[in-house]
Amino acid sequence: MTREDAVAGARQQLYSGEFLAELDRRVRYKTQSQTPGSGDALRAYLEEGLRPAFAQLDFSSRLIESPTGKGPYLVAEYREDASAPTVLMYGHGDVVDGMEGEWRDNLDPWRTTVSGNRVYGRGTADNKGQHSINMAALSAVRAARGGKLGFNAKFIIETGEEIGSPDLRVVCEALRDELKADLFLASDGPRLSADRPTIFLGCRGGLRIHLDVKLRDGAHHSGNWGGVLANAATILSGAIACLVDHQGRMQLEQLKPPRISNAIRAVLADVKVEPTADEPALSEHWGEEGLSPAERLYAWNTLEVLAMSSGNIASPANAIPGEAHAVLQLRFVVGTRIDQVIEAVRAHLHDNGFAMVEVRAAQSFAASRTDFDSPWVGWAAESIRRTTGKAPAILPNFGGSLPNDVFSEGLGLPTIWVPHSYPGCSQHAPDEHILLTVTEEALGIMAGLFWDLGERPRDRQVSSN
């Protein structure tokens, strides 16, 4: 059979209902890693939801326990020929809170529901649907090749991505020999847009910055004390404005990345950020001056205010608050001196009259990406073009954060991400969904990639690790 047969076979799994039935079975597992008591569901998803499916693909698999007592990991492996290339794949079985009762038409987040072009359900986009697409494509290639893949394949599925993948690096480095491969290929996050296939090579990092103003216990009457007592909320607002202005532009050089390279500018010149009708319109005159929307989103840093609190907004008292708090997040690209950020923020605030603002770091994710000149990038782009007739968007990294550094730096692998959702998928919110049209195309894309990988003997592969 041919490459075209493999691509058609992958798409047929959607037409027949086989893919959606399997996805529904996986969505039913309430794998909310952020919710206490979810351990049984996380383990069951791996044991009952995935291990039998991997066994049907002739993968051997086993569970790996978390070294800190978090959710377990599933490692699956298929060995065919030592002379063939080996690909390592990744997915996560955990999801965010289901948010029952908040979905449109009171949809059940723990079942898939098809409505028009959308397939609703918690995890359809993030990430059960995406690793299910890749597994279905493997099945189609295997069928087209008479029970063979043409390459060796490994999978690691974690159940703690939504809590920051706390043990993933430790687990992967402990399994370094077992996870050795020539290429890392995985799917998570959104495409550039629903109608354009996308490759991204890594991710932006994230650092949460807590700002706390604690002047005194309790609040004091604004009539009796107004004008003579410092207001914690006013001070906090001024401190934030000292870091990022009213147009979202960062005011501190240490928060910014190095100059955008000509190579990245050239690649992003072909990338247009164009929200669909049901997505928010881009804000005019927002963000760093002199950059395109694509450069701001994929090649620059942003400082966002995530939350603020002072007093009781639901029932405000006529009183001056004694304390105020805010959580900001710096999204940053490779090259940012992230180790210097907190001290730089603290010094900047001190120098501008905000010495009373306490600054501390919290949750952090690393930034990482594969070099543009990796031959795997061109190989993947050509495969996708051959399958779809479209030139994929190639992004240096996607705007959010993923544990890409575990694979690119920890394991030393070239990393290629091919996402199967789109920006309006409502992940992490009610009404999470995937699109049938994107799913159909994604099944074909992955079947084409896997077929092409099997056509390349290891001594002719585009790179080696």
C-alpha positions in Angstrom: 0.0 0.0 0.0 1.0 3.6 -0.4 1.4 6.9 1.5 -2.0 8.0 0.1 -3.5 4.8 1.5 -2.1 5.6 5.0 -3.4 9.1 4.9 -6.8 8.0 3.7 -6.9 5.3 6.3 -6.3 7.8 9.1 -9.0 10.1 7.8 -11.4 7.1 7.5 -11.2 6.6 11.2 -13.0 9.9 11.6 -15.5 9.2 8.9 -16.4 5.9 10.4 -16.9 7.2 13.9 -14.2 5.0 15.3 -12.0 7.9 16.3 -14.8 9.9 18.0 -15.9 6.8 19.9 -12.4 6.2 21.2 -12.1 9.9 22.1 -15.4 9.8 24.0 -14.1 6.8 26.1 -11.0 8.8 27.0 -12.9 12.0 27.8 -15.0 10.1 30.3 -12.0 9.8 32.7 -12.2 12.7 35.1 -8.4 13.3 35.1 -8.4 16.6 36.9 -4.9 16.8 38.2 -5.5 20.1 40.0 -8.3 18.5 42.0 -7.5 16.6 45.2 -8.5 12.9 45.1 -8.0 12.6 41.3 -5.2 9.9 41.6 -7.5 7.0 40.8 -8.8 8.6 37.6 -5.3 9.5 36.5 -4.0 6.0 37.0 -7.1 4.5 35.3 -6.7 6.6 32.3 -3.2 5.2 31.7 -4.0 1.6 32.7 -7.5 1.2 31.2 -7.7 4.0 28.6 -4.3 3.8 26.9 -2.3 0.6 27.7 -4.8 -1.6 25.7 -4.7 0.8 22.8 -0.9 0.7 22.8 -0.9 -3.1 23.0 -3.0 -3.1 19.8 -0.2 -1.2 18.1 2.3 -3.8 19.4 3.8 -1.4 21.9 5.0 -2.7 25.2 4.2 -0.3 28.0 4.6 0.1 31.8 3.6 2.7 34.4 6.3 4.8 36.1 5.5 6.1 39.5 6.0 9.8 40.4 9.0 10.2 42.7 7.1 12.8 44.7 3.7 11.0 44.8 2.0 12.9 42.0 0.3 11.3 39.1 2.0 8.3 37.3 3.6 8.2 33.8 3.1 5.7 31.0 6.1 4.7 28.9 5.3 2.8 25.7 7.8 1.4 23.2 7.7 -0.2 19.8 10.9 -1.7 18.4 11.1 -2.7 14.8 14.6 -2.3 13.4 17.8 -0.9 14.9 18.8 0.6 11.5 15.5 2.6 11.4 15.1 6.0 13.0 13.5 6.3 16.4 10.9 8.9 17.3 9.9 9.9 20.9 6.3 11.2 21.4 4.6 12.9 24.3 1.1 13.7 25.6 -0.6 14.4 28.8 -3.7 12.7 30.1 -4.6 15.2 32.8 -7.0 18.1 32.3 -8.2 21.2 34.1 -11.4 21.3 36.2 -14.4 20.2 34.3 -16.5 23.3 35.2 -19.7 21.3 35.2 -22.8 23.5 34.9 -20.9 26.3 33.0 -21.0 24.8 29.5 -23.3 25.9 26.8 -26.7 24.1 26.8 -25.5 22.4 30.0 -23.3 20.0 28.1 -21.6 17.3 30.0 -17.8 18.0 30.0 -17.1 14.3 30.6 -18.7 13.2 27.3 -18.0 14.3 23.8 -20.8 16.1 22.0 -20.8 16.8 18.3 -22.5 20.1 17.2 -21.9 21.2 13.7 -18.1 21.4 13.2 -17.3 21.2 16.9 -16.6 18.3 19.2 -17.1 19.4 22.8 -15.6 17.8 25.9 -13.0 18.4 28.5 -9.6 17.3 27.1 -10.7 17.2 23.4 -8.2 19.9 22.6 -5.9 19.7 25.6 -4.6 17.0 25.3 -6.5 13.8 24.9 -7.7 14.6 21.5 -4.3 15.5 20.3 -2.4 12.4 21.4 -5.4 10.3 20.3 -5.0 11.8 16.7 -1.3 10.7 16.7 -2.1 7.2 18.0 -4.8 6.8 15.3 -2.3 7.9 12.6 0.2 5.3 13.8 -2.5 2.7 13.5 -3.3 3.8 9.9 0.4 3.7 8.9 0.8 0.3 10.5 -2.2 -1.0 8.6 -0.9 0.4 5.3 2.5 -1.2 5.9 1.2 -4.6 6.7 1.7 -4.5 10.4 4.9 -2.5 10.4 5.6 1.2 11.0 9.0 1.5 9.2 10.6 3.1 12.3 10.9 2.7 16.1 8.6 4.6 18.3 8.4 5.6 22.0 5.7 7.4 23.9 5.7 9.1 27.3 2.3 10.2 28.7 2.3 12.2 31.9 -0.6 13.1 34.2 0.7 16.3 35.7 1.1 18.8 32.9 -1.7 21.0 34.3 0.1 21.3 37.6 3.4 22.3 35.9 4.9 18.8 35.1 6.6 18.8 38.5 8.5 15.4 38.0 8.8 15.2 34.3 12.4 16.2 34.0 13.5 13.9 36.8 11.6 11.0 35.3 12.9 11.6 31.8 16.5 12.0 32.9 16.2 8.8 35.0 15.0 7.0 31.8 17.5 8.7 29.5 18.7 5.5 27.9 15.1 4.1 27.6 13.9 7.3 25.9 16.8 7.8 23.5 15.6 8.8 20.1 16.5 10.7 16.9 13.6 13.1 17.0 11.0 14.4 19.4 7.6 14.8 17.7 4.5 15.7 19.7 1.2 17.7 19.6 -0.2 20.2 22.0 -1.4 23.8 22.0 -3.1 25.6 19.1 -2.3 26.1 15.5 -1.7 29.6 14.2 -5.3 29.4 12.9 -7.9 26.8 12.1 -7.1 26.7 8.4 -3.3 26.7 8.5 -1.2 23.7 9.6 1.5 24.8 12.0 4.9 23.7 13.3 6.4 25.2 16.4 9.8 24.4 17.6 9.5 25.2 21.3 7.7 27.4 23.8 7.9 30.6 25.7 8.7 30.4 29.3 6.6 31.8 32.1 7.4 33.4 35.5 4.8 34.5 38.0 5.8 37.6 39.9 3.9 38.4 43.1 3.7 42.0 44.3 2.5 42.5 47.9 1.9 45.8 49.7 1.4 45.3 53.5 1.2 48.6 55.3 -0.9 47.9 58.3 -3.5 45.5 59.7 -7.1 46.2 58.7 -8.7 49.1 56.9 -9.4 52.6 58.3 -12.3 55.0 57.6 -11.6 57.0 54.5 -13.2 60.1 55.9 -11.3 60.2 59.1 -8.0 59.1 57.6 -8.1 60.0 53.9 -5.1 62.1 52.9 -3.0 61.1 55.9 -2.8 57.3 55.5 -1.0 55.7 52.5 -3.4 53.6 50.4 -2.0 50.1 49.7 -4.1 49.8 46.5 -2.9 53.1 45.1 0.7 52.2 45.8 0.3 48.8 44.1 -1.3 50.4 41.1 1.6 52.8 40.8 4.1 50.0 41.1 2.4 48.0 38.3 2.4 51.1 36.1 6.1 51.4 36.8 6.7 48.0 35.2 4.1 48.0 32.3 2.3 51.0 31.0 -1.3 51.6 29.9 -0.5 50.1 26.4 1.1 46.9 27.7 4.6 48.1 27.0 7.3 47.0 29.5 9.1 49.8 31.2 12.1 47.8 32.4 14.8 46.6 30.0 15.6 43.5 32.0 12.1 42.2 31.3 12.7 42.3 27.5 14.5 39.7 25.4 17.5 40.2 23.1 16.9 41.8 19.7 14.8 39.7 17.4 17.1 38.0 14.9 16.8 38.5 11.2 16.1 34.7 10.8 13.2 34.8 13.1 11.9 38.0 11.5 12.1 36.4 8.1 10.1 33.3 9.2 7.5 35.4 11.0 7.0 37.7 8.0 4.8 34.9 6.6 2.8 34.6 9.8 -0.5 36.5 10.1 -2.3 36.6 13.4 -6.0 36.9 12.2 -8.6 35.9 14.8 -11.8 34.3 13.6 -15.3 35.8 14.2 -15.7 34.0 17.5 -12.3 35.0 18.8 -11.4 38.4 20.4 -10.2 41.1 18.0 -6.6 42.2 18.3 -6.2 45.4 20.4 -4.9 48.4 18.5 -1.9 50.2 19.8 -1.2 47.5 22.3 2.2 46.0 23.1 5.8 46.7 22.1 6.1 49.4 19.4 7.6 48.5 16.0 6.7 44.8 16.1 4.1 42.9 14.1 1.5 41.0 16.0 3.3 37.7 15.2 6.6 39.1 16.5 4.9 40.3 19.7 3.2 36.9 20.2 6.0 34.5 19.2 9.3 36.4 19.5 8.9 38.9 22.3 8.2 39.0 26.0 5.0 40.2 27.6 4.2 41.2 31.2 0.5 40.6 32.1 -1.4 41.3 35.2 -3.2 38.1 36.1 -5.0 39.1 39.3 -5.3 41.9 41.8 -7.0 42.2 45.2 -7.6 44.9 47.8 -10.6 45.4 50.0 -13.9 43.7 49.0 -15.0 44.5 45.5 -18.4 42.8 46.0 -19.1 45.0 49.0 -16.6 47.9 49.2 -16.3 49.6 52.6 -15.6 53.4 53.0 -12.2 52.5 54.2 -8.5 52.8 53.1 -7.1 49.3 52.6 -4.0 48.4 54.5 -2.8 45.8 52.1 -3.0 45.0 48.4 -1.8 42.1 46.2 -1.2 41.3 42.6 0.1 38.4 40.5 1.8 39.2 37.2 3.3 36.9 34.7 6.2 37.4 32.4 6.0 35.3 29.3 9.5 35.1 27.9 11.5 33.7 24.9 14.8 32.0 24.7 17.7 34.4 25.5 15.9 36.3 28.3 18.1 36.6 31.5 15.3 35.2 33.6 17.6 34.6 36.6 18.1 38.4 36.9 14.4 39.4 36.6 13.2 39.4 40.2 16.2 41.3 41.5 15.8 43.8 38.6 12.1 44.3 39.4 12.9 44.8 43.1 15.6 47.3 42.4 13.5 49.2 39.8 10.6 49.6 42.2 12.9 50.7 44.9 14.5 53.3 42.7 11.1 54.7 41.7 9.8 55.1 45.2 8.1 51.7 45.8 10.5 50.2 48.3 7.5 49.1 50.4 6.4 46.7 47.6 7.5 43.1 48.3 8.6 41.2 45.2 8.8 37.4 44.9 8.8 34.7 42.2 6.4 31.8 42.1 5.5 29.3 39.4 8.1 29.2 36.6 8.4 27.4 33.2 11.5 27.4 31.0 11.8 28.8 27.5 13.3 26.5 24.8 13.3 25.8 21.1 15.0 23.9 18.4 17.2 25.9 16.0 15.7 26.9 12.7 18.6 25.3 10.8 17.8 21.8 12.1 17.1 19.7 9.0 14.1 18.2 10.8 12.3 21.5 10.4 12.4 21.4 6.6 11.6 17.7 6.5 8.5 18.1 8.6 7.3 21.2 6.6 7.7 19.4 3.3 5.8 16.4 4.6 2.9 18.6 5.7 2.9 20.5 2.4 2.8 17.2 0.5 -0.2 16.0 2.5 -2.2 19.2 2.6 -1.0 21.2 -0.3 -0.4 24.1 2.2 2.8 25.5 3.4 2.7 25.3 7.2 3.3 28.2 9.4 6.7 27.7 11.2 6.9 29.4 14.6 10.0 29.6 16.7 7.9 28.8 19.7 4.2 29.0 20.5 3.0 31.7 22.8 2.3 29.5 25.9 4.4 27.2 27.9 5.0 23.5 27.6 7.8 21.2 29.1 9.7 21.3 25.8 13.0 22.0 27.7 12.8 18.5 29.2 13.2 17.1 25.7 15.3 19.7 23.9 17.7 20.4 26.7 17.3 17.5 29.2 17.4 14.7 26.5 19.1 16.7 23.8 16.6 16.1 21.1 15.4 18.2 18.2 11.8 19.0 19.0 9.0 19.4 16.5 5.5 20.2 17.7 2.5 19.8 15.3 -0.6 21.1 17.1 -4.1 19.9 16.3 -6.3 22.5 18.0 -6.9 26.2 17.2 -6.8 29.5 19.1 -10.6 29.5 19.7 -10.8 26.0 21.2 -11.7 27.2 24.7 -9.1 25.0 26.4 -9.0 25.7 30.2 -12.6 27.1 30.0 -16.1 25.9 29.6 -17.0 24.7 26.0 -13.6 23.2 25.2 -13.7 21.7 21.7 -11.9 20.5 18.6 -13.0 21.1 15.1 -13.9 18.2 12.8 -12.3 19.9 9.8 -9.0 20.4 11.7 -9.1 16.8 13.1 -9.6 15.4 9.6 -6.6 17.3 8.3 -4.5 16.5 11.4 -5.1 12.8 11.0 -3.8 13.0 7.5 -0.9 15.2 8.5 0.4 12.8 11.1 -0.1 9.7 8.9 2.0 11.5 6.3 4.7 12.4 8.8 4.8 8.9 10.1 4.9 7.3 6.7 7.7 9.6 5.6 9.7 8.8 8.7 9.4 5.1 7.8 10.7 5.8 4.4 14.0 7.1 5.8 16.6 4.6 6.8 18.6 5.6 9.8 21.8 6.1 7.9 20.0 8.6 5.6 18.0 10.4 8.3 18.1 14.2 8.4 20.0 14.3 11.7 21.1 12.0 14.5 21.3 12.3 18.2 
